[in-house]
Structure formats: structure tokens, C-alpha cells
């Protein structure tokens, strides 16, 4: 039985694994890849990215620590988790099962797509699902933001600080009677398109425009260098749906030590209810989860060591 099984190979899972490695825990990381959504990156047509601290560089360093020790990782998908005496059993897609005294769930969250032509092909090439992460790339450039609810209003306020033109396309009724909403309506470079529907994200190698249809049925092409989709995130928490407490959105509820409602199960990153979907936040939460799992193990009865 492993001391710790980490499910998820993104920033949070990799950081937890680095801490487990440093503290000499007998651990296993199970994930479909190493790096998670960071692997996709983000770039724009004809311009380098802005100069700021890159979470991707840190993640690449964490990957290097784990990749050279192959027995600590398994590229597979966890399908089911069951409680057993003294811990938990993880079943994978390859029909393998692994037992651990503790678990860290770091499976992340999936953005809700628009499912329109050009979306999949241009992801990371001017198309992003995280405005707060990539808005600085659009400095003094035109951009479009698609979504609804309070989430898209906050994202629009962020994007308006950078882009010289913002097309805000609301896909569902969204209240704008708030300080953020009123500021957006008053900004002359923010253009509100209520009831418009995105038909296609256009571009060859990078985003070059957005094809939309008005409520009256007229088609328009918006010339933009970036498109942000903020339709919400779906936490990948089904694996432990019956084991830990989740919020109404499906995010795993954790305390300040990344502990869940079930002793021995910890969670970190975008799969949790912690504020901010950022690489650096996920890294910090992964570190906390790794330390907390170690402390939990120290408080349990120690297994017999054979000389």
C-alpha cells in the first residue's frame, strides 16, 4: 500500500508529488499526462507574450523532477475510488488498482466550450478559456469575450483594462446592475452584444475574427486578435462524488489545509472551491495538500519497518 496516491498530473498534482518526493513518501501519481492544461500554452498572431512570472516555467521544472523516476507515476485515468481498511483503492481505465493510505485529488476542471467551428483548432492560438490568465496578452488589441453570469462580467472588467476594443457577447441574460456592470456600460471601448450568437471562430494559424449572428438574423464578422470564452468550469470531481462534500457546482469543498470532509482525502487546484483558476494558485494549493497529507500520515499509527 502506498503512503499517498495523487490523482491528476497538472500543476497542483505535480507540486504535491514534488513534496512527496522530497519527504520520501512512498507515493504514486496517476494522471493522463504531466502538466495538464498548462501544456496547451497561449500565443497571439505576430506578437510575443508579455513579460511576467510564468507558471508554465515552474510546472516544467516540476515535471522534470517527476519524469526521471518512472516508478512514481502512471499515465492512466483513474475511474473509481473506493474506501478500504486503512485507506483507499483507486481503479484505473487500464483495469489496474492501487491502494493508498491517503489521497490527493488534483483532477482540475473542464471549461464549457461553445462547440462552434474553429474553436478546437484555435485553442491556445488566440482562443482562451481564462481571461484573468491571458488578458495581458491583448494589450492595445481588439478582443471578444463570450459568456454569461457574474463570471463574464468580472472577466470583461479585467479584459477592458488591456484591450483597446472589447466585444462583450452575452449568451444568456446577465444582470449588469452592479458597480462592475455599470462601469462596463459606461466604457466607450466596450461594446455590448446581447442576444448575439457565435457562429464561428475564424483564423488560419491564429484567431483573426469572430462570426456572429444578431437577434434579427443578420451576420457580422468582428475583427479581433483574441477570443475569451467564459461559460464556466466543470470540476472533474465525479471520481469522489460519493466520498467527499461538494458544492452546488461540483467543486470539492476543502479547508485551509486542503482537507476534504473525509479524513485521509485531500484536494487541490481547480477541482476545489478555492478562489482563482490560476497556475500559481494551483501550485500553492498542491504544496499545501502535500504537506497536509504528510502531517496526516505522521499522526496515524506508523507501519512496522522491517530491518
C-alpha positions as CSV (number, residue, x, y, z in Angstrom):
1,X,0.0,0.0,0.0
2,X,1.3,3.4,-0.9
3,X,1.5,6.2,1.6
4,X,-0.1,8.6,-0.8
5,X,-1.8,8.4,-4.2
6,X,-2.1,11.6,-6.2
7,X,-4.7,11.7,-8.9
8,X,-4.0,14.3,-11.5
9,X,-0.8,15.5,-13.3
10,X,-1.5,19.2,-13.6
11,X,0.2,22.0,-11.6
12,X,-1.4,21.0,-8.2
13,X,-0.7,17.3,-8.6
14,X,2.9,17.8,-9.8
15,X,3.6,20.1,-6.8
16,X,2.1,17.6,-4.4
17,X,4.3,14.9,-5.9
18,X,7.4,17.1,-5.6
19,X,6.7,17.5,-1.9
20,X,6.0,13.7,-1.5
21,X,9.3,13.0,-3.3
22,X,11.2,15.4,-1.0
23,X,9.8,13.9,2.2
24,X,10.5,10.4,0.9
25,X,6.9,9.2,0.9
26,X,6.1,6.0,-0.9
27,X,3.7,7.6,-3.4
28,X,2.2,7.2,-6.9
29,X,0.9,9.9,-9.2
30,X,-1.9,8.8,-11.6
31,X,-2.7,11.1,-14.5
32,X,-3.4,11.1,-18.2
33,X,-0.4,13.4,-18.8
34,X,2.0,15.5,-16.9
35,X,1.4,19.3,-17.0
36,X,-2.4,19.3,-17.6
37,X,-3.8,22.4,-19.3
38,X,-0.5,24.2,-19.0
39,X,0.7,22.1,-21.9
40,X,-1.5,23.9,-24.3
41,X,0.0,27.3,-23.7
42,X,-1.2,30.6,-25.3
43,X,0.1,32.8,-28.0
44,X,-1.1,35.6,-30.4
45,X,-0.6,36.4,-34.0
46,X,2.5,38.4,-34.6
47,X,3.5,39.2,-31.0
48,X,5.4,37.7,-28.1
49,X,3.7,37.4,-24.8
50,X,4.0,40.0,-22.0
51,X,6.9,39.8,-19.5
52,X,5.6,38.4,-16.2
53,X,6.2,35.4,-13.9
54,X,5.2,32.3,-15.9
55,X,3.6,29.4,-14.1
56,X,4.5,27.2,-17.1
57,X,8.2,27.5,-16.3
58,X,7.6,26.3,-12.8
59,X,5.4,23.4,-14.0
60,X,8.1,22.4,-16.5
61,X,10.6,22.3,-13.6
62,X,8.2,20.1,-11.5
63,X,7.7,17.7,-14.5
64,X,11.5,17.3,-14.7
65,X,11.6,16.2,-11.1
66,X,9.0,13.5,-11.6
67,X,9.7,12.3,-15.1
68,X,13.1,10.7,-14.3
69,X,11.7,8.5,-11.6
70,X,9.3,6.4,-13.6
71,X,8.0,4.2,-10.7
72,X,6.4,7.3,-9.0
73,X,4.0,7.9,-11.9
74,X,1.5,6.1,-14.1
75,X,0.0,7.6,-17.2
76,X,-3.6,6.3,-16.9
77,X,-7.0,7.6,-16.0
78,X,-8.5,7.0,-12.5
79,X,-12.0,5.7,-12.9
80,X,-13.2,4.8,-9.4
81,X,-12.2,5.3,-5.8
82,X,-13.3,3.0,-3.0
83,X,-12.7,3.2,0.7
84,X,-10.9,0.1,2.1
85,X,-9.5,-0.8,5.5
86,X,-6.6,1.6,6.3
87,X,-7.1,3.7,3.2
88,X,-8.5,3.8,-0.3
89,X,-8.3,1.8,-3.6
90,X,-8.1,3.5,-6.9
91,X,-9.2,1.7,-10.1
92,X,-7.9,2.9,-13.5
93,X,-9.0,2.7,-17.1
94,X,-6.4,0.1,-17.8
95,X,-8.1,-2.2,-15.2
96,X,-5.4,-1.8,-12.6
97,X,-6.0,-1.0,-9.0
98,X,-3.7,0.7,-6.4
99,X,-4.1,1.2,-2.7
100,X,-3.1,4.2,-0.7
101,X,-3.3,5.3,2.9
102,X,-4.1,8.9,1.7
103,X,-5.3,10.5,-1.5
104,X,-4.8,13.9,-3.1
105,X,-7.4,14.7,-5.7
106,X,-6.0,17.2,-8.3
107,X,-8.0,16.4,-11.3
108,X,-8.8,20.0,-12.3
109,X,-11.8,21.4,-14.1
110,X,-13.0,21.4,-17.7
111,X,-14.1,24.7,-19.4
112,X,-17.5,24.6,-21.0
113,X,-17.0,25.1,-24.8
114,X,-19.2,26.8,-27.3
115,X,-18.9,23.9,-29.8
116,X,-18.6,26.1,-32.9
117,X,-16.3,25.7,-35.9
118,X,-12.7,26.9,-35.3
119,X,-12.9,26.5,-31.5
120,X,-10.9,23.4,-31.1
121,X,-8.4,24.2,-33.8
122,X,-7.5,27.7,-32.5
123,X,-7.4,26.9,-28.7
124,X,-4.3,28.4,-27.3
125,X,-3.7,30.4,-30.5
126,X,-5.7,33.5,-29.6
127,X,-8.5,31.5,-28.0
128,X,-8.5,31.1,-24.2
129,X,-10.9,29.9,-21.5
130,X,-9.2,32.0,-18.8
131,X,-9.5,35.8,-19.2
132,X,-7.6,36.5,-16.0
133,X,-4.7,34.4,-17.2
134,X,-4.3,35.8,-20.7
135,X,-5.9,39.2,-20.9
136,X,-2.5,40.9,-20.6
137,X,-1.5,39.4,-23.9
138,X,-4.2,41.6,-25.6
139,X,-2.6,44.9,-24.6
140,X,-3.9,47.6,-27.0
141,X,-5.5,44.9,-29.3
142,X,-9.2,44.1,-30.1
143,X,-10.8,41.1,-28.3
144,X,-14.1,39.4,-27.9
145,X,-15.5,37.9,-24.7
146,X,-18.3,35.3,-24.8
147,X,-20.2,34.1,-21.8
148,X,-22.9,34.8,-19.2
149,X,-23.4,35.4,-15.4
150,X,-21.3,37.3,-12.9
151,X,-18.3,35.3,-14.1
152,X,-18.2,37.0,-17.6
153,X,-18.8,40.5,-16.0
154,X,-15.7,40.1,-13.9
155,X,-13.8,38.8,-16.9
156,X,-14.9,41.8,-19.0
157,X,-13.8,44.2,-16.4
158,X,-10.3,42.6,-16.4
159,X,-10.1,42.5,-20.2
160,X,-11.2,46.1,-20.5
161,X,-8.0,47.2,-18.7
162,X,-5.9,45.8,-21.6
163,X,-7.7,45.6,-24.9
164,X,-8.4,48.7,-26.9
165,X,-11.7,47.2,-28.1
166,X,-13.9,44.7,-26.2
167,X,-16.9,43.0,-27.8
168,X,-18.9,41.5,-24.9
169,X,-21.3,38.8,-26.2
170,X,-23.7,37.6,-23.6
171,X,-25.1,34.1,-24.3
172,X,-27.8,34.3,-21.6
173,X,-29.5,37.1,-19.6
174,X,-26.9,38.6,-17.3
175,X,-27.6,41.3,-14.7
176,X,-25.4,44.4,-15.3
177,X,-26.8,46.5,-12.4
178,X,-23.7,46.3,-10.3
179,X,-20.6,48.5,-9.9
180,X,-18.7,46.4,-12.5
181,X,-21.6,46.2,-14.9
182,X,-22.2,50.0,-14.8
183,X,-18.5,50.7,-15.4
184,X,-18.6,48.4,-18.4
185,X,-21.7,50.0,-19.9
186,X,-20.1,53.4,-19.4
187,X,-16.8,52.5,-21.1
188,X,-16.7,53.7,-24.7
189,X,-14.4,50.9,-25.9
190,X,-16.7,48.1,-24.6
191,X,-19.4,47.1,-27.0
192,X,-22.3,45.0,-25.5
193,X,-23.8,42.5,-27.9
194,X,-26.8,41.0,-26.1
195,X,-28.6,38.1,-27.8
196,X,-25.9,37.6,-30.4
197,X,-24.8,34.0,-31.2
198,X,-21.3,33.0,-32.1
199,X,-21.3,31.0,-35.4
200,X,-17.6,30.5,-36.0
201,X,-14.2,31.5,-34.7
202,X,-12.2,32.5,-37.7
203,X,-8.5,32.4,-38.5
204,X,-5.8,30.4,-40.2
205,X,-3.0,29.8,-37.7
206,X,-4.3,32.2,-35.1
207,X,-7.6,33.9,-34.2
208,X,-8.4,36.6,-36.7
209,X,-12.1,37.2,-36.2
210,X,-15.4,36.1,-34.9
211,X,-18.5,35.4,-36.9
212,X,-21.7,36.3,-35.0
213,X,-25.4,36.4,-35.8
214,X,-27.6,39.2,-34.4
215,X,-31.1,38.6,-32.8
216,X,-32.5,39.9,-36.1
217,X,-30.7,37.2,-38.1
218,X,-28.0,39.4,-39.6
219,X,-24.4,38.0,-39.8
220,X,-21.4,40.1,-38.8
221,X,-17.7,39.5,-38.7
222,X,-15.8,41.1,-35.8
223,X,-12.1,41.6,-36.4
224,X,-10.3,40.5,-33.2
225,X,-7.0,39.1,-32.2
226,X,-8.2,37.2,-29.2
227,X,-11.4,35.4,-28.1
228,X,-12.2,34.5,-24.5
229,X,-14.9,32.0,-23.6
230,X,-16.2,32.3,-20.1
231,X,-19.2,29.8,-20.0
232,X,-18.0,28.3,-16.7
233,X,-15.9,25.4,-15.5
234,X,-17.0,21.9,-14.6
235,X,-14.9,20.4,-11.8
236,X,-13.7,16.9,-12.5
237,X,-14.8,15.6,-9.2
238,X,-17.1,12.7,-10.1
239,X,-14.4,10.3,-9.0
240,X,-15.1,11.1,-5.4
241,X,-18.7,12.3,-5.6
242,X,-19.9,9.8,-3.0
243,X,-16.9,10.2,-0.7
244,X,-16.5,13.9,-0.1
245,X,-18.6,17.0,0.3
246,X,-19.0,19.2,-2.9
247,X,-20.7,22.5,-3.6
248,X,-23.6,23.1,-5.9
249,X,-21.1,23.5,-8.9
250,X,-19.5,20.1,-8.1
251,X,-16.3,21.6,-6.7
252,X,-14.7,19.7,-3.8
253,X,-15.0,21.7,-0.5
254,X,-11.7,21.9,1.3
255,X,-10.5,23.8,4.4
256,X,-7.3,25.9,4.7
257,X,-5.2,22.7,4.8
258,X,-6.8,21.3,1.6
259,X,-8.5,18.6,3.7
260,X,-11.9,17.4,2.5
261,X,-14.8,16.2,4.6
262,X,-13.3,12.7,4.6
263,X,-10.2,12.0,6.7
264,X,-7.3,11.0,4.5
265,X,-8.6,12.6,1.3
266,X,-7.2,16.0,0.3
267,X,-7.8,18.0,-2.8
268,X,-6.0,20.9,-4.6
269,X,-6.3,23.1,-7.7
270,X,-9.3,23.9,-9.9
271,X,-11.3,20.8,-8.7
272,X,-11.8,22.6,-5.4
273,X,-13.8,25.6,-4.2
274,X,-10.7,27.7,-3.7
275,X,-10.8,31.1,-5.4
276,X,-8.9,31.7,-8.6
277,X,-8.2,29.4,-11.5
278,X,-4.5,30.2,-11.8
279,X,-1.5,28.0,-12.3
280,X,0.4,29.7,-9.4
281,X,-2.6,29.3,-7.1
282,X,-2.8,25.6,-8.1
283,X,0.9,25.2,-7.4
284,X,0.5,26.7,-3.9
285,X,-2.6,24.6,-3.1
286,X,-0.7,21.5,-4.3
287,X,2.1,22.3,-1.9
288,X,-0.4,22.7,1.0
289,X,-2.0,19.4,0.1
290,X,1.3,17.6,0.0
291,X,2.3,19.0,3.4
292,X,-1.1,18.3,4.9
293,X,-1.1,14.7,3.7
294,X,2.4,14.2,5.2
295,X,1.2,15.6,8.5
296,X,-1.9,13.4,8.5
297,X,0.3,10.3,7.9
298,X,2.6,11.3,10.8
299,X,-0.4,11.4,13.1
300,X,-1.5,7.9,12.2
301,X,-0.2,4.6,13.5
302,X,3.1,4.0,11.8
303,X,3.5,0.8,9.8
304,X,6.1,-1.7,11.1
305,X,9.5,-1.2,9.5
306,X,11.4,-4.3,8.6
307,X,15.2,-4.2,9.0
